[in-house]
Amino acid sequence: MSKIYVNEVVKIATAEDGYLEKKSNAYLDDKTKNAGNKNYTKYARDMNEKGKGKGLLNGNKQAQDYCALGIVWDFCVSADWDLDKVRKALCFDGSVDNGGAAAGCRSFRNYFKAKKRLDKNPKVGDAVFFTTDKDPDPEHVGLVIKVTDKQIKTQEWNTKLNGKWGVFQKTYNKTSSKIIGYGHPKYDTEPEPTPPTPPTPPTPEKKVIKASKPASKGPSKELNRSFKAKIKTAIKDAPNSNSKVLTEIAAGAKVRCYGYYSTTNGVDWLYIRYDASKSLAYEGFVCEKNLEVV
């Protein structure tokens, strides 16, 4: 079964803002052409064609008041015309006979009332019922699309703005005497959005400080391995004890030799790499006697 989410219903409703009802059964899909006040709309056409024979509404509603019909149409589009789902969401199930639900705003209000889903507390996605006279029955209904501390904003079908009839947004104080209640549809709970995977930060290029002289021998398979310092020792710029110190390493520090070395006065100096940090490495000579195999 399809899902009906409040945000999707509001999105579909607000996309209809500015649709003008038609004076005849022409240009029903155009927002502004053939504007009039005869209640011809694409909403009634779609409900009759796609809901025909399925008992959602009790007849063809073309050229009739369509304030409630527009909301029903909105839910049908949101549910991809899964009429059983719409029937449950709008409380039509169990509230009407086999002839289908009436699309008048009074009947619409009574469906919510029968399911105990009618009160004075507005929420986004509610049907808001209005009265234009002194009796307790509604003469108009809209869809709540925004709620603030003091006001509600609506999307309304079959309403008038600037002398034109159609679908328009309006704002009311919550204390308005016109408002007689809010019907709460049975929306599905929207799934929590999956947080985007943060991009992997680029690995900074490691700075390598190298000895000025290369090793003269190798590669040696025997020396191609990891070592650790026996004692605190220095990494030298050249294979002799008098050369410049590139850095010092502590006893136990691990270094890597790739099999290259130099020999000075009968003493082997291994050419090693020492990764001092994530961003800094040294390559130079360490006297073999100061190293041991890991």
N, C-alpha and C positions, 0 to 999 in steps of 0.2 A: 504493500500500500504506500502511496505517496506520502510525503511529509509536507506540513504547512508551517512555515516559520514566520514569525511576526515581522522580521526585517524584510523578508521577501514580499509579503503582502503590502507593507508600506511602500516599498520600492515600486511595485507595480502600480499602486494607487497614484503616487506622485507623478509617475510618467504620464498619467492621463490628464494632468492639470492643463486646462485650457481647451479641452475638447468641447465643441459646441454642438448641442443637439440640432437635429435637422427638421426642416419643414416638410420633408417627404422622404420616401424610402430610397434616396439617392445619395451618393458620396458618403456612405456610412463610415468608411474607414479613414476619411480625411478629417483632420482636426477642425478645420474652419469652413470648408465649402458647404454650401446649401444650408447655412445656419438658419434656424427658425425657432419656433416654440411649440412644435407639434409632438414632441416626445419620441421622435424617431431616432434610434441610436444603434450602434454596432453591438451594444451590450445585450439588448433584447434579441437581436438577430442571432448572436452567438449562443445565447442561452437556449433559444428555441431550436437551433440546428444541432447543437452538440449535446443538449440535454433532452432532446425530444424522445419520448417513449421510455425514459428512464426514471420518471417520477420525481425529479428534484423539485420542479415548480409545477403549479397547477394550471398550465396553459401558456399560450403565447402572450408575452407582455409588451410587444411592440406597440408604440403610440400610447403607452400608459406611463404613469409616474414611475421613475426609475431610481429613486434615491437608495432604496434597499437593494434593488436589482443590481446596481453598480457594484455594491460591496460583494454580493454573491458572485458576480462575474469575476471580480478580483480574486476571490478565493478559488474559483474554478481554474483560472489561469495559473495561480500559484501551485495548485495540486495537479497540473497538467490534465485537467478535466477528469480526475478521479472523483466521480460524483458521490460515491459512498463516503469517501474521506471528507468531502465538503459538507455533506449532510451531518456528519458527526461533529465537525469543527464548529458549525453554526447552530448546533443544538436542534436541528430539524428532526433527527431520529427520535422516534417515540413520542413526538409532539404533534404529529400531523397524521391524517388518514392516508389511504393509498392513492389518493388523487394528487399528492404532491404538496409541497409547502406553498403557502401564499407569499407573495413578494411585497405585500404592503408593510409599511413600517410598524403598524400596530401589531400585526401578526408576528413580525420579526422580533419586536420587543417581547411578546408573549412566549416565544420559543426559549429565549434566555431566562425569562422569569420561571418557566416550568422546570428548568434545570437548576434553579437557584444560582444563576450566574448573572444576576442583575443587581447592581447597587449604585452607590453615589461616588465611588472611588475610581477616578480615571486612570487608565494605563494605555501606553502606546499599543495600537492595534485593536482597541475596543470599538464597538459600535456605540455612538453617542446619540441619544434620543432627545428630540426637541418638541416642544409644544408651542403652538402659535395662538392658542386660546386658553381659557381658564379650566378646561377639563383635564383629567389626569392622563389622557391618551396622547401619544405622540402623533404629530403630523409630518415629521421629517426625521431623517437619520443620516449621520455622517460617520466617517472613520477617523479616529484619533491618530494623528501622526506625530504629535509632540506634546509633552506635558511639562509645565514649569510649576513653580510654587503657586502662582496665582492664575495661570491661564492654560488653556488647551488650544492646540492648532489642529484643524481638521482638513481632510480632503472630502469634498461633498459632490455627489452627483445630483442632477435635477435641482440645481440651485441657480440663483441669479447674481450676476456681478456686472456692474457698468452697463446695465440695460440688456445684457445677453444671458441666455440660458445655456447651462452646460455643466462642466466639471471644474470646480474652483476650490482654492484653499481659503479658509477663513479662521479667524482667531476670536476666542470668547474668554471672558472671565469665568473662573470656576463657579463663581457665585451667581452667574446669570440665571434669571428666573426662567429662561427658555429651556434650560437643560433639566430633564426629568429623570435621567439615569444613564448608566453605562452597562452594556452587555459585554461579557467577557468570553470571546471565542475560545475553543479548546485548541490552543496552539501546541505544536510539538516543541520540545526543548531542543534548541540549536546546539550542535556539537561544539565543544571547545575548539577554537582554531589551533591547528598545529603550528607551534612557533617555528619561525624560519631557522634553518641551520646557519649559525654564524659562520662567516667565511673564515677559512683557515688563514691566519696571518702569515705573510711570507717569511720564510726563514732568512734572517739577516745574513748577509755574506760575511763569513768569518775572516777577520784580519789575521794574516800569517806573517810573522817576523822570521825571516830566514837568514841562515849563515851566509856570509858573503862568498864563501868558497864551497864548491860541491865536494862530495865524497869522491875518492879516487878509485875505490875498489867496489866490486859487487856486480850484480846482486848475488848474495850468498843464501842458499836455501836454509842453512842452519841458523842464520841470523834473522831470517824473516819471521819475526814473532814479537810478542809483547814482553816487556821487561818492567821491573820496578827498581827504584833507587834503593840501594842498601843503606846509604847515608844521605844526609843533606848534600846536594851536589849542584854543580853549575852546568848549564848548557852553554857551550862555547861557540864563538863565531868561526873558529878554525880548530883543527885537530891537534891542539897543544895547550899546555897548562897556562901559558902566558898570554893567550889570546883574549879578546874581549868577551865579557860575560853577557849573554843575551838575557838570561833570567836564571834564577835559582829554583830548584825543586826540592821538596821535603822528602825525608826518608819515607819510603813506601809509595811515593807517587808513581803512577803508571805512565810508561811511554811506549811508543811503537817504533820498531825498526823494520824497514822493508828490505833489509839485506845489504844495504850500502854502508861502507865504512872507509876509514883511512888509517894508515899506520905511520906513526911518528916515533923514531928511535926505538923501534921494536914493540911499541905499545899501540894496541888497536883502539881507535876512537869510533864508536858507532854513531852513524848519522840517524837521529831519531826525530820523531814528532811528538810534541807534548801539547795536549789540548788544555790550555789553562782555564778556559771558560767557554760559554756558548759562542762568544764573539771573538775570541783571541786564541791563537795557537803559535807555538814556536817550533822551528826546525833548525837543529844544529848538532853539535858534537858533544858526546858524553864519553868519558873514559870508561872502557869496558869493565875495568875492575870495580867500578862503583855501581854496576848493574847486576841484577840476577834475573833469571827467567821466572816469569809469573807462573 
